């Protein structure tokens, strides 16, 4: 009977550990989904900022050219 009791206790411990591992996997999967969503958001935000920076650079370069042409005309 002692062997049966030990086997039952071992199975109970194994079942508990499997539940813990399963819960951990679920949490990690959710965290992974969240991190992927955040990464996509940051990539999109970066693309927008790069585009805005290029637009600002173009406007500044255009202003510089207009100032040069005004200086040369005057």
C-alpha positions, 0 to 999 in steps of 0.5 A: 500500500505504501507504494500505491500511496507514493505513486499517488503522491507522485502523480499529484505532484506531477499534475500540480507541476503540469498545471503550473507549467501550463499556466506559465505557458499561457502567460508567456504566450499572452506576453509575447502577443502583447510585445509583438503588438507593441513592437508593431506600434513602435515600428509604425510610429517610427515610420511616421516620425521618419517621414515627418523628419524628411518633410521638415528637412525638405521644407528647411532646404527649400527655405534655404534655397529661397533665401539664397536666391533672394540674397543673390537677387538683391 
